[in-house]
Amino acid sequence: MRPEKGGPAVELPRVEFKVLGPLAAHADGRALPLGGPKQRTLLAMLLVHAGTPVSADRLSDAVWGAAPPASARANVRSYVAVLRRVLNPASGEDRLSLGHGGYRLHLRPGELDLHRFDELAARGRAALAAGEHRAAAQDLQEALGLWRGGPYEGVVHHDALHIEAARLEEARLAALEDYAEARLALGEPRELTGLLRTEVARHPLRESLWARLMVAQYRWHGPGDALKSYARARAVLRDELGLEPGPELRRLHRAVLARDPALGAPPDPAPPVNAGIVWQSRSQLPADETDFVGRDQVLARARGLLDPPPGTPFRTGSPCAVPVVVLTGLPGVGKTTLATRLAHRLRDAFPDGRLFLHLDGARGPHRDAGAILADLLLGLGVSGSSIPETTEDRAAMFRSLLSGRKVLVLLDDARDEAQIRPLLPGTPGSAALVTSRARLTGLTGAELIDIDPFDNTESQDLLQRIVGPRRLAAEPAETERILASCAGLPLALRVTAARLANRPHWRIRRLADRLADERTLLEELTVGDLAVRTSVAASYHGLAPDAARAFRAVGMLPSPEFPGWALAALLDAPDTDDATDVLLDANLLQVEGIDVQGQPRFRMHDLLHVYAAERALAEEPETGRRAAVARLLDGWLTRVRAAGHQLIRGGTGGQLPQGEGDLVGWLEGERTNLVTAAEFAAESGYCTHAAALASAMEDVCHVRNWWDEWEHVARAALACAEAGGDAVATAVAQGSLARVSAVRGRVDDALPRYATAIGQLDELGEAHHAARLRIHRSIAVADRGMADLAHDDAASAAAVMSRLGDEHGRVTALRSLAFALVCQGRGAEAVDTLAPALETAERLGHPLALADILHLLAWAELSAGRTDRAAGHLDRALALFRKVRHRPGEAYALMTLGRAHAEHGPGPAAAARALGPLRAAAALFTELGERRGAAFTDYWLGRAHTALGDLGAAADHFNRALAGFRGLHMPYWAGLAQRELGGPALRA
């Protein structure tokens, strides 16, 4: 069974997978059809990484190598779909699922022959080290019996599978050699000679096989055959490699020539390695933290893995008979504290001892496993003279000492897999608990548990335990500021709490203020030997140069959350996968998710981001930093321009660099980042980029109803332009602020900004910019009692746009002119004015402009009393607004459709038809916060309810419309609402 997040465990139908020979899968006694060569290669790759996600790109590399076809991703999806149906038709995606990171194949215990081989080989090796030769021979013989040929035989191999197949063949040969050692120790050379002859024929350059063959031959037949084998081995090595045999084979050759008695019979059994050692239960654990908080779910999960109920396998599909749990997470997240608490709680489960080894993997000199084992054995009572020379022998002695006992080995701050493999127990009953900043994904059979930062509740609990709840409760707002600065990192919280506890005279606010400055934040997060900077620096200094440069590059970003392309832009590199993989494995970066276009999004913890910014400032030259940030801003500008062009003009411009996908979804996903990028550009002195981003985002913000974001970006661009003395950019930014003020109903604020900006642009000779602002001002004031000004603005702008050859600009100018004519009561002229605008918009294929023209044309036709024509225009407009997901336009079209129904004929039937679209429009306007549209909709709902005879509802709507129009300074429409309220129907 496999536990599902948020749901009950799901039973997987049993499938037996075989990779130690031809790839095969069986269920219910029948072979499953695994498809053609490419599909089988894909399954092989999933089996190599069973239980972990494999990206589509890695699968593509495995199937096609360096030259995948254009359809590779689609083909991968197709192969996966077929395999899903074959492997688990009953439960669909449960066996083979797609999630963050790629496709994951789930296995039950004992389903893969490789796992059974690894388990038997490990058990046999441990028995051999303990001198239990018969048990070793039986386990190893059973392990070797699982092989039916070469690993993944019949599967097309590219690089990834070549490496895995070679690894497995090496594992088989190692097991074979151990098996030979066990049989020789048992005095059974006869059974080995034929087997070893076959293997040296297949692997003639492997001297260790020749050595075991020579010993077996010597013990079975005497020196003759053994000397012949040495001669053949020497000839092969000289012919193939130009080398003489190695020291081991030469020593064996001399021993055979001398008929060394030690070769004639199995050696006497070695005395037990623990002879003379009296085992005593011991605990080497550090003291448990008295102020430990939270982590209940992680503790329960890890305890269940390390001390499972009898008969429960350690981990689904694991080849390991000994539980190994790895706690991994970013620096300072509390891995050691958590592991220590867990080890103390497991005292009864491991009564023979709890050993603790601090490996100092991130900070100290790189100690090899041999030196660590020597210290460990000395601590267990082994005399120095009894400690073997080689790491392998020391590991065997350690495992033998633990054999038959229940011991928990806590390996703290492991550097990598190679450092800890020799330190793991070898027999059931014991277990290993590992902490590491690296993810240690290469530790076969281990259960990886990610340790996340504290949530706000856990963070506050830790502060309260150290500082005291009353002191924090006295300044709740300042406490929240401290929690925000520590960002859930337990080390930062402990440092902060210790500083407050040691300074009872300090107010909470004093420290909160000191933590608020990012430039000194890491200095403040230091007390005694606890320091966030020291902890993070240890991980940073352990990075390879390319990964360290990528880490610094993230520090140049304005936000710790970012899309994958941003890092590539900063590094000026087409592919940053290798660097990000290193940062991910080191827990210095996390995958935040996948955007709507299938691209990864990353996040760096806030305090790590502060440190990365420090390192970038200290280590990257200023010219390099500015060039990198300029590339980043160019990337944002390219993307938002392409998105805006597709959204507003129907995709007639460039494509988004990320590829195809949900355009509106991409914009919504990047909403905050776009604003952050524009503000960052302005604050950092990239004024040209700030102005360009503000300009590119203006229409996007208008279409998407992002009023707050629009205003933030425009104000940032204005401040930067004013500081840089750029008169044109200053006027353009003022115009953008005027426009957003107008659409938010603040016309009194908009008009002076418009006047100032247009006047400056006229003086500067910027006719195009000035014309664009006149179009927007015309729209803003036309129905607010200034139709004449609106008419003049629009007519002037239309002439400029025609002269400059801007067809899209001319369309928007003619639309503004037609709206002004409607507001002047000249509906027929408005229809004529819109005719050339409609023709141009149709020809250009700009969906939003076309929808706006059709909507206004419907409004003009209604003003002229031609409701049938209006309805046809509205149907098209509504469809276009919905196509581009312009919700304000959709709401206005619905409102106008309701008006058209209401005016189509007298009586309650027409009014009843009007209610549906009007109510839908009202709901949208309320959701969008669009006051002008809401006032219009209330007015027409009042008219509809009056026709239906529901005078109370009509009065309510007219009153709301009146208040709305007055608040928006729309005297003409306020007068209409007032007349309706004073009309005979409502007076009666």
N, C-alpha and C positions, 0 to 999 in steps of 0.2 A: 504493500500500500504506500502511496505517496501523499503526504499532507499537502493540501491546497491552501493557499493563503486566503483567509476569510471563509473557509468552507471545510466540510468534512473530508477525511481521507478518501481517495479514489482508488479502487482496486484495478490494477493493470492486468490484463490477460497475460499469462506467462509465455514468454518467447525465449528460446535458447539461441543465443548468438555465438557463432564460432568464427574466430579470426586466426587461430593457430593452424593454418592450412588454408584451403579454399574458403572464401567468404561464404557463410551459409547462415540461415535462420530457420528454426523449426518451431512449430506450435501444434500442440495436440498430436504429436507424432508424424506430422507431415512437413515437408520442406516448403517454405514460403517462396513465391516468385519474386526475386529481387530486381528484376529488370535487366536492362542492358549494361554495358561497361561503365558508362558515365554515371548512371544511377547507382551502381554498385560502389563506384569510387566515392560518391557523395555519402552513402551509408557508412563506408569504411571511415571516412573523416569524422562523421558524427560519433562513431563508436570509439575512435581514438580519444575524443573529448567528451565521452559520455558523462552526463550530469552537469556540464558547463555549456554556456552558449557559444555557438560558432557563427561568426558573421557570414553574410552572403558572399562577401569578397574573399574570405578565406576558403569557403566552399568552392567558389569559382576557380581560385588558384589551384586547388587540389584536383579539380576535374579537368581544367584546360591548360594549366601551367601559365606561362607568361603571355600567351596569346589567346585570351578568351574572345568569343564572338560578341557582337553587339547585343545579342539577345541573351547573354549569360545569366543576368539576374532573373529574367522571365523563365529561363529554362530551369534554374535552381528552384524557383517557386513551384514549377510543374513537377520536378522530380520529388520534391518534398511532399507535395500533395498525394502523389502516387504511393510513396512509401508510407505515409500516414494511414492511407486506406488499407495497405497490405499488413502493416504491423499491428494496427489496433483499430479495426473497423468499428468496434463497439463504442469506444470512448474518444474518438476523434483526436483532438489536439493534445490529449493528456499524455500520450506516449511520446509524441514528437511535436513540440510546441514552439511558437515564435514569441519571443519577449525582448526586453531590452538587451542588446548585445548580439542577438541572432537566434539561431535555431538550437533547441536543446533536446537531446534524446535522453529519456529517463529509463533507467534500468532497475530491476528488482535484484535482491541478493541472489547470487548464483546463476544469473542469466548469461553472463559472458564467460567463455572458457578461459580467457586471459586472466580474469580476476581469480578464478579457482587455481590456475597455475601459480600466480604470484603468492597466493595464500599458502599453498603446499610447499613452494620453494622456500619461502621465508621460514616456515615451520621446520622444514628439513635442515636448513642452514643453522637455525638456533639449536636444534638437537645435535648436529655435528659439532658445533662449538662446545656443547656441554658434554661431549664424549658419548652421547647416546647414538651409537653408530647404526644399530638395527632400525630404530625409529627413523633416523635420518634417511637411510637407504629406502625404506618403504615410502616415505613422503615424497622424496625426490623422484623415485621411480614412477609413482602415480602422477606427479607433475609432468614428467617427460612423456608419459603415455597420452596426455591430452593433445600432443602435437600430431597433426595429420599431414604435414607438409610445411612449406615455407609460410611465414606470416603473411596474411592477406594475399595468398596465392591466387592468381587469376585476375587481380585488380590492377588496373592501369595506375602506375605510380608516378606522381610528380614529386616535387621536393619534399613536401610535408609528409607524405606517406613513405617515401624513401627513408627518411630519418626515423620514423616510427618502426618500420620494418627492420631496419638495421638494429635499433635498440632492442627489439624483441628477440632477434636472432642472437644478440649478445647475451641477453638474459637466459636464453635456452642453453647456450654453451656454458655459461657460468653454472647453471644448475647441473648440467651434465658432468662438469668437472667436480662439483661437490659430490655428486652421486658416485663418481669413480673413487673419490677419496674415502667415502663411507664403505664401499664394497672392498676396497683394498684394506681398510682398517679391520674389516671382518674376516680377512683371509680368503677372499673370493675373487682371485684375479682371473680365473678361467672365463667367468661370465662377461668379463669386460673386454677381452682382447678383440673380439669380432666387432663389437660396437665402436671401440676407439679406432680401429682400422678404417671403418666407414667414415668416421668424422674427420680423421686427418686427411683422408682423400678429398673431402669437401672443403677443408680449411687447412691446406698444407703449410700456411705461414704462421699458424698458431702454435707457438712453442710449448705452451702449457699442455696442450693435447698430446703432443709427441712425448712429453715427459711422463704423463700418466700411462701412455701406451707402453713406453719402455719399462716402467716399473712393473706393470701387469705382465708383460712378456718375460721379464727376468724372473718374477716369482713363479710363473707357470712353466716356462721352458728353459730357463737359464739364460746366460749372457748372449747366445748367438742371435736370436731374433731381436733382442734389445739393441745390439750393436748394429745390426742391419738397419733397423729403424732410425738410429742416430745418423747413419751414413746417408740415408734417403733424406732425412730432415736437413742435414748440412748441405746436400746438393741442391735441394729446392731453395733454401735461403740464399745460397751463393748465386744461383742462376737468376732468381727472381729479383732479389734485393741487393746482391753484391755484398752480403754481410755474412759474417761467421755466426754460429749459434750464440745465444746469450749465455750469461753466467750460470743460470740454473741448469740449462741443458748440458753445458760443459762439465759442471760439477757431477751431474748424474752420469755422464759418459765416463768420467774418471772412476766413479764409484763402481760402475759395472765392470770396467777393466780390472779393478782391484778386487773384485768379488767382495765388496764391503759387506760384512755380515748384517749390517743394518738393513740392507736391501732384500735379504733372503726370506724374511718373514715379517708379518705385521708387527709394528712396534708395540711394546707393552702399553696398555692403556695409560693415558696421562692421568696423573692424580687430579682430583677435582680442583678447579681453580680457587675454590673458597676454602681449601684445606687450611686448617689452623685459624680461620676467621670465624669468630662467634658473632653471628648477625644480631644486631640490636635494633629494635624499632627506633627510628630517629626522625625528627622534624627539623629541617633546615629552613623553614619558611620565615620570611620577614614578619614582623608584627602586623596584625590586621588593623586597618584604619577604624578608629572608634566613630568617626563621623561619616562612614560610608552611607551613601544614599542611592536609591533607584536600582536600575539594572535587573529587576526581578525576573523579567522574561528571559533575558540572556543567561542569568544564573540557572534558571530552571532548565533551559535548553541544553546548556553545556553539562550540567550535572547529569541529565538524562543520557547524554552521549558517553560520558566518562564512566558512569556507574549504572549501566542499563540493567533492567530486570534479567534474571537468569534465562538464557536461551535466546535473548534478543540480539540480532546482529548489530554490530557497531553502526554501520552506515549502509544505506541502500547501494548495492553494487560494489561495496568496498572489498579490495583484496587484502585488507589488513586485519589480522586477528587481534591486534592490540589497538584500543581506542586512541586516536591522536586528534586533539582539538586545537585549532590555531585561532587565537584571538588577534584580529588585525584591525588597524585603524590609524588615523593620522597622529602625528606627534602630540602628546599631551592629552589624549582623549581618555586616559585612565585604564589602559590595558593591564599594566602591572598591578595596580590596586585591585582591579576586578579579579584577576587571576589569583592573587593572594587570598582574597575573600573566599573565592570558590574552593581553593585548595584547603583552607582551614575547615570549610564546611564538609569536605570529603574525608575528614579524619577517620571516621568509622568505616568508610568504604575501603580505605587503604591503611589497614592497621600496621603493616610492616614498615611504613615510612613515607614521608613526603620530602623528596629531595628538591633543592632549589639551586639552579645554576644561572647566574646573570652573565649572559654572553657578550653584553656590551656591543651588540652588532652595529649600532648606528654611530657610537661615539669613539670607542677605544680602538686600539690596534687590532687588526684582524687575527684573532687567535684561531689556530686550526683545531680540528676536532681531537687530534691526538693529544695536544697539550691539555685541553679541557678534560679529556678522559683520565689523564694521569692525575690531575687534581681531584677528580671525582673518586677515583679508586683509592687514593690516599685517604680521602675523607671517609671512605667506607671501611678503612682498617687494613687495606692491602699494603704490605711493606714495599718500600721503594725498590728493593732488589727483586721483588716478585712481579713487578709491572712489566709486561712485554714491551718489545721495542716498537712494533708496527701499530699503526692506528687500528688496522683490522683485528689484530690480536687483542688489543686493549678493549675494543668494542665487544669482542666475543667474551672476554672475561667479565665485562660489566653485565652483559645479558645473562651470562651464566649465574652471576651473583643474584640477579633478580629472579631467576627461574624458580617457579613454584611459590613465589611470594607476591603479595599485593602491595605494590609500591607505586606512588604517583610521582612522576618526574616533571617538575615545572621548569621549562627552559625559557628564560626571560630575555626579551630583546634579541631574538635570533636575526642573524644577518641574511642568510639564504638557506636553501634546502640542503646544500652540501655540508654546511656546518652542523646541522642537527641530525642528519640521518644516522650517523654512528652512535648518537646519544639516545636513541629510542629503545625502549624495552623490546624484547623479542618474543616473549611468550605471554599467553593469556593470563589475566589476573592483574597485571600492571597496566598503566596507562600513562600517556604523556599529554601535558598541557603546555602549549607554546604561545608566547606573545611575540609579535613582530610588526614592524612598520611596513614591511613588504608583505605582499599577499600570499607568497609561498604556494602558488598554484601548482608547482611541479612536485609537491609532496604527495605522492600517490596514496590515496586512501584516507587522507586527513579530511576532517570536517572544518571548513572555513567559516568563521563567524565574524561578521563585520561589526565593529563597535562604533556606534554613531555618537556625535556630541549629545550632551544633555538637552532635553526640551526645557521650556521655561519653568515648569513646575519642579523638575529635578534640580535645575540650577538654583532656584530660590530655596529649596530645601537644604542644599549644601551650604549656602550662605547663612541661612538661619541657624544651622547646627554649630557653625564656627563663630559667627558674629553675635547671634542672639536675635530672636524674633522681634522683641520690643524695639530695639534700636532701628531695625529695618522698617518696621511698621510706622515709625515716626516720620520717615521720609520716603513714602512709597514711590513717588515719581523719580527721585534720584536713584533709588534701588533699581528701578526698571532701566535707567540709563546705564548703570553698571552691568546689569545682566546683558544688555545689548552689546556693550563693549567687549564682554568676555565671549559672546557668541556661542555659549554652551560648551566651551572647552573646559573640562574639569581642572586642568592644571592652572589655567588663567583664573578660574573661580577660587581655587585654593590660595593662590598668591594674593588675590584681591582680599579675600576673607582674612588671611593672616595679617595683612597690612592694617586692616580695620581693627582686628582684635588686638593688635599690638599698639594701637593708637586710640584708646577709648575717648580721648578728647577731640578727635576729628569728627566733624559732621560728615554724613554720607555724601553730601553734595561736594565736599572738597575733593574727594577722590573721584567722583563722577566727572567733575570738571577736568581733572588731570588726565583721565582716560579718554576724554572726548577728542583730544588732538592726536590724529593718526601719526604725526611726525614723532611724537614721544611715547606713543602707546606701549610699545614693547619695552621701553625703559621702565615705565611704571609697573609693568607686569613682572616684577622681580622682587623677591624677598628671600634673604639668606641664600641657600643653594637651589632655590626653586626659581626658574626663569623660563618664560615661554620662548624667548629668543634662543636660548641655549638649546632647548629641546628641538626647535624647528631647524636651527642651524646644523645640528648633527645630521639630520636627514638630507638637507641641502648639500652639504659638503661631501656626502657619499654618492652624489649623482655623477654620471658621466658628463663630459663637457656639453654635448648636444642637449641632453635633458636639462642640465643646469641653465643653459641659455633659454630653453623653452620656459622653465620656471620663472626666470627673470622677465621674460616677455609677458607672461600673464600679469606680472606686477605693473606693466605699462597700461593695462586695460583699466578703464574707469570703473568697471564693475567686476566682482569676482565670478559672476555668471556670464557665460559667453558662448557663442556658436563656434563650432570647430573651425570654420574658415577664418575667423578673426586671428587665431594663433598663426595660421599659415601666412596671413597678410603681414603680421608683425615680424615673422621670421624670414619673410620673402622666400618661402619654400612652397613648392607645389604639394608636398606631402609631409605631414607632421605626425603620422600614425606611430612611428617608432618612438618619438619623443613623448607623445601623450601616453603611450602604453607604459613607458618607464615611470612616468609620474603617477599613473593610475596604480601600477603595481606597488609603488612606494607610498600609496595613500596620501600623496600630496595633491591629488586631483580626484574628483568624482564625476561620474557620468550623471548629469542632471536629468537627461531624458533624450528623446528623439523628436525633432520638430516635424511639422506636417509634410516636409519634403524628404523625410528619411535621413536628415543630417543630424549628427550628434550635437548635444549641448553639454557643456562641462561647467563645473563649479569648483572653485577653490575656497576653502574655509576662510572667513574674513580675516583672522589673525595671520594665517599663512599668506594671504594676499598682501597684508601690510608688510610682512617680511620680504615678500617677493619684490614689492615696490622699492623697499630699502636697497635690496641687492641690485636692482636695475639702475637705481640712481648712483650707486657706488661703483658699479663695475662696467656699465655700458657708457660709451662716450656720448656726449650730448647730441652730436650730429647724427649718430646712429639711432638714438632714441627718437629724435624728431622725425627722421626719415621713416622709422617704423610706425610711429603714430600717424603720420601722413598717409601711409599705405592703408592703415586700418580705416581711417576716415574716408579715403577714396573708396574702399570696399563698401562701407555703409552707403555712401552717396550713389555709387553705381547701382546698388540693390534697390534703394528706395526710389530712384528715378525709374528704373525698369518696372518696379511694382506699380508706381503711379501711372506710368504710361500705359501699361496693360489694363489697369483698373479703369482709368478715365477715358482712354482713347482706343480701347478694344484690342490691345496687344499688337499695335502696328509698329512698335519700336522694338528695342532689344529684349532679350530674354533674361530672366534671372539667372545669375551664375550657378545657383544651386541646382538648376534643372527644373523639370516640370513639377507641379504640385498645386496644392490649394493656396491660391494667391492671397485671398482674404484671410485665411487661416494663418499664413506666414506673417502677414502684417500684424494681425492681432497678437501672435506669439512674440513678435519683436517690438511690440508697442513701447514697452518701458525702455528697452535697449536703444531704440531710435532716439527717444528724448534724451537719454543719458549721453548718447554719442554727441548730439548737437550741443548740449550744455557743456560737456567736457571739452569740445572743440573751442567753444567760446571762452571758457575759463582758462584754457591752456594757451590761448593766443593764436589759435588756428582760425583767424577771423574769416578768411576766404572759405574755408570748409564750413564754418558755422553758418555763414550767409547762404551758401549753396544748399546745405542740409535743410535750413529753415524754408528756403524757397521750394525745394523738392517735396517737403512734407506738407506744405500749406494745403494743396488740393486734396492730398490723401486724408489729412485731418478733417477737412470739410466734408468729404464724402463719407468718412467713417464716424463723424460726429465726435471726434476727439477734441472737445473744446479746451479742456485743461491742458492737454499735451501741446496743443497748438499755441496757447498763450505762453507756456513755459519756454518753448523753443523760440518764439518770436521775441520775447523779452531778452533771452540770452543773446540772440543775434544782434538785437538793438544795442545792448550794453557793449558788446565787442566792437561793433561798427563805430559807435561813438568814441570808445577808447582809442581806436585806431585812426580816427579822423577820416573815415570813408563816408563821404557825403551821400553817395548813391545808395550804398548798403544801409545807411541810417534811414533814408527816406523809404526804401523798400520795406525795411523792418517795421517802421511806423505804420506803413500802409497795411501790413499783415496784421498788426495789433488792432488797427481800425476795423479790419474785416471781421476778426474774431469777436471784437466787442459788439459789432452790429448783429452778427448771427446769434449772439447771446442776449440780444434785446437791449444792449446798452448803447443806444443810438446817440445819446447826448455825449457819451465818451468817444464814440467813433467819429463823429463829424469833425471836431477840431483836429483829430489825428489825420483824417483824410485830407482836410484842407491844407495842413502843414506839409504832408508828404507830397501831395500833387503839386503844390506850389514849388517845392524844392526840386522836384523832378522836371517841371517845366523850365525852371531856371537853368538846370544842368543840361537841358537838351535831351533828356531821356524820354523820348516820345512814347516808346513802347511800354515802359514801366508805368508812365503816367496814364496811358490809355487803359491799361489793365486795371488800375485803381479806380478810374472813372466808371468802368463797368461795374465793379463791386459796389461803389457808392450809389450808383443808379439803382441797383437792386435793393440796397438797404433803405433808401429814402422814398421810393416811388409810392408805396401805399401808406406813407406816414405824413401825408399832406404836403409833400415836396415833389409832386409829379413833374413839374416844369423843370426843376433842377435835374431830376432823373432823366428827362427827355434830352436835355442839352448834353449831359454827360455821355449818354449812350450814343447819341448821334455823332458827337466829336470822336468818341472811341472807335465807332464803326468806320469813320473816314480814315483814321490813322491806321487801323488794322488792314484796311483795303490797300492803302498806299504802301504799307510795309510787306504786303503779301502773306500775312498771317491769316490763313483761312479759318483755323480753329478759333482764333481771337475774334475774327469778324462774326462767326456764328454766335459766340457768347455776347458780343456787342449788340447784334440784331435782336437777340432774345431780350436783353435788357431794354432795348428801345421799344420792343413790342409790349413789354410789361408796363413801361411808363405810359404807353398809349392806352392800354386797358384801364390803368388808373385814372387817366384823363377822360375816360368815357368814350374812347375812340376805338371800339372793338373791331370794327370792319377794317380800319387802317392797320391794326395790329395783325390781323390775319394776313393781309397783303405783305406786311413787313416780314412775317415769319416764313413766307413761301420760299425765298432764296436761301434762308437759313436752313430750312428743312432739306432742301435739295443738296446743299453742301454737306450737311451732317450725314445724310444718307450716303453720299459719295465717299466721304472720308471714313465711314464706318466707325465713328466714335459713339459708342452706345450711350454713355452718360449724357453727352451733349444732345444726342438725338432724343433721349427720353425727356430731357428738360424742354426741348422745343415742342414735342408732342403734347406734353402736359400743359404748357402755356397756350398752345394752339387750342386745346380743348377748353381752357378757361376763357379764351377770347371768343370762341364759337358760342359758349354759354352766354357770354355777355351780349352777343349779337342774337341770342334766342335760337341758335341752331343746335339743339341738344343731340340729335341723331349723329351729326358729324362729330360732336364732342365725344360721344361714347366710343366711337371707333378709335379716335386718337388715344383715349384713356386706356383702352385695352392694350394697345401697343406699348404705351408709356409704362404701364404697370408691369408688364412682362419684362421690359428692359431694366427697370429699376430693380426688380427681383433678381434678374440675371447677374447684375454687378453687385448685388447685395447692398444697394444704397437705401438704407431703411428710412431716412428722412424723406427721400423722394417717393418711396413706396407709400409712406403715410400721407403725403400731400396728394398723391394720385388717388388713394382711397377716399380721402376727404372730398376731392373734386368729383369723384364718381358718385358719392352720396349726394352731393349738390345736384349732379346731373339727373339722378333718379327723382329727387324732390321737385325739380323744375320741369320734368318731362310731361307732367300733366297735373291738373288739380285733383284734390281728393285724397282719401286715406290710403289707397292702394299704392300710389307713387311714393307717398311719405313712408309707408311701411318698408318698401324696397330700399329706401335711403338709409334706414337705421343700421343695417348690417355693416356696410362699408364705413359709415360714420363712426360706429362704435369701435370697429377695428382700428381706424385711424386714431381715435381718441386714446386707445390703449397704447399704440405705438408712440404717440407724442408724449404721453405721460412717462413711458419708459425712457425715452430719449431726453426728457427735460426740455422739449421744444415748445416754448411758451406761445410763440406766434401761431404755429399750427394748431395748438390746443385751443386758442381763442377762436380761430376760424371754425374749427370743428364744433365747438360749443354753439357758435352762432347758427350753423346749419342744422344741428340737432334741435335747437330751439325752434327753427322753422318747421322741421319735420314733426315734432311733438305738437306744435300748434295745429298743423293740418290734421293730426290724429285726434285732436280734442283733448289731449293730456296737457292741460294748461299749467298745472303745477310744475311738471317736469320742464315744460317750455320756459317758464319763468326762471327756474333754477339755471338752465343753460344760458339764457340771455344775460342773466346777472353775472355769471362767470365770464362770459364773452366780453361784457362791458368792462369788468375789472381788468381783464387781460389786455384789451385794446388800449385802455387808459394807461396802464402800466408800461405799455410798449410805445406810447406816444403815436397812436394811429387814430387821429381824430375822425377821419371819414368813417371808418368802420365802427368806432365808438358811437358815432351819431346814428348809424343804422341799428345797432343793438338797442340804443336808447329809444328809438322810434318804435321798435317792436315791443318793448316793455310798456310803452305808452299807447300802443295801438288798441283798437276796439276789442279785439279778441281777449287780450289779457286784462283790459280795464273791466270788461264784463265779469 
